[in-house]
Amino acid sequence: MRFYSIKNSQGMTLLELLIVLAIIIILASVGIPSYQTFIANERFAIASNELYNAYRFARNEAIKTSSSMTLKPKTGGWVNGWQVIDNSDTVLLVSKKPHDSITVTGVAVTVEGMGALSDGGVTFSITGPGGKINCLSVLSSGQSQLKPEACS
């Protein structure tokens, strides 16, 4: 009985190498567009969740400290991110800049010490690639909901 030995191997033939390369190219051409779509969807979800969590943080801090908190855009607008500040202008939370393919529209919102908004309900619209839209709706009572639909 004879066993195959690596010492007796002469390597790969050119045909085997070309077949392996062809398989890699086919898998890459199918996988890369799917991966790019996946990444775009994740960026959109991250931006939506970070804005929602920033609002919830502001509301929780307002209730915890019995003082007002404001969620507002960074200098230059929502495109540069957002921050939560207290009534003495101390920055408590800073978001990173969302990806360039993400746009956020809305107005600064101030949450009073009991958790309600000072100026009535507001909505934030988060728009991503491919026409994806999420709506962060905040009622005057302070309750909020993130929905995968356009704001009305």
PyMOL commands that set and color helices and strands:
alter all, ss='L'
color gray80, all
select helices_A, chain A and resi 6-8+14-65+78-80+129-131
alter helices_A, ss='H'
color red, helices_A
select strands_A, chain A and resi 69-73+82-86+91-94+103-105+109-111+122-127+133-138+144-147
alter strands_A, ss='S'
color yellow, strands_A
deselect
rebuild
show_as cartoon
